[in-house]
Amino acid sequence: EVQLVESGGGLIQPGGSLRLSCAASGFTFSNYAMSWVRQAPGKGLEWVSAISGSGGSRYNADSLKGRFTISRDNSKNTLYLQMNTLSAEDTAIYYCARAPDPYYDRSGYDYWGQGTLVTVSS
Amino acid sequence: EIVMTQSPATLSVSPGERATLSCRASHNIRSNLAWYQQKPGQAPRLLIFDASIRATGIPARFSGSGSGTEFTLTISSLQSGDFAFYYCQQYNNWPRTFGQGTKVEIK
């Protein structure tokens, strides 16, 4: 059974940094591209970042202005999102999602985690 | 960046009726479009990819159509579990983008 379990969320002060993790199981992690998608409270879905199965290709949303970095450790079956210079606008549930392709998400995201809540507030 | 616009924002439908949701892309995205369903407190679920292909386990009452800039998700006969939010997403260009969503509510 495919499982994606996010962790690392919590309350963080503006200007702070946080690293989210997504532990994957039930499939060969390195064979799949992965992404992060976020959802602010009461709002819609916002695509954040994507990474290929090998980790060699990465893409970010323009709005992030380089503050977030996606990475993965295929030996640990884990996806990461390093988030820096956080502001209140980054408050959201952060989901990791699997793309059924090793290179990029050319068929959408077929499995999602339950998300981890990041709250940026003083 | 490709802007995805969904309409209507809210759709009120009676159980058993048909629901038609629209999604428009600001530029040609060919058939590189997915539809997701999201219920309160849950993660999104993939319904349709490549504009018209149902994902594994998705009932036949869900169908997608369109290409280029105009897309439609049709739910042929709404069941109680179908009342939810629906999002379209393009994966033709980076960055990927979602529509703002359509809420399907009970009339």
HADDOCK unambig.tbl for C-alpha pairs under 7 A between the chains (distance, minus, plus):
assign (segid A and resid 44 and name CA) (segid B and resid 100 and name CA) 5.53 0.50 0.50
assign (segid A and resid 44 and name CA) (segid B and resid 101 and name CA) 6.33 0.50 0.50
assign (segid A and resid 45 and name CA) (segid B and resid 98 and name CA) 6.38 0.50 0.50
assign (segid A and resid 46 and name CA) (segid B and resid 97 and name CA) 6.93 0.50 0.50
assign (segid A and resid 46 and name CA) (segid B and resid 98 and name CA) 6.37 0.50 0.50
assign (segid A and resid 47 and name CA) (segid B and resid 96 and name CA) 6.15 0.50 0.50
assign (segid A and resid 47 and name CA) (segid B and resid 97 and name CA) 6.02 0.50 0.50
assign (segid A and resid 60 and name CA) (segid B and resid 95 and name CA) 6.65 0.50 0.50
assign (segid A and resid 61 and name CA) (segid B and resid 95 and name CA) 5.41 0.50 0.50
assign (segid A and resid 105 and name CA) (segid B and resid 91 and name CA) 6.81 0.50 0.50
assign (segid A and resid 106 and name CA) (segid B and resid 91 and name CA) 6.13 0.50 0.50
assign (segid A and resid 107 and name CA) (segid B and resid 49 and name CA) 5.50 0.50 0.50
assign (segid A and resid 107 and name CA) (segid B and resid 50 and name CA) 6.24 0.50 0.50
assign (segid A and resid 108 and name CA) (segid B and resid 34 and name CA) 5.72 0.50 0.50
assign (segid A and resid 108 and name CA) (segid B and resid 49 and name CA) 6.09 0.50 0.50
assign (segid A and resid 109 and name CA) (segid B and resid 46 and name CA) 6.52 0.50 0.50
assign (segid A and resid 110 and name CA) (segid B and resid 46 and name CA) 5.64 0.50 0.50
assign (segid A and resid 112 and name CA) (segid B and resid 43 and name CA) 6.38 0.50 0.50
assign (segid A and resid 112 and name CA) (segid B and resid 44 and name CA) 6.98 0.50 0.50
assign (segid A and resid 113 and name CA) (segid B and resid 43 and name CA) 6.77 0.50 0.50
assign (segid A and resid 114 and name CA) (segid B and resid 42 and name CA) 6.73 0.50 0.50
assign (segid A and resid 114 and name CA) (segid B and resid 43 and name CA) 5.51 0.50 0.50
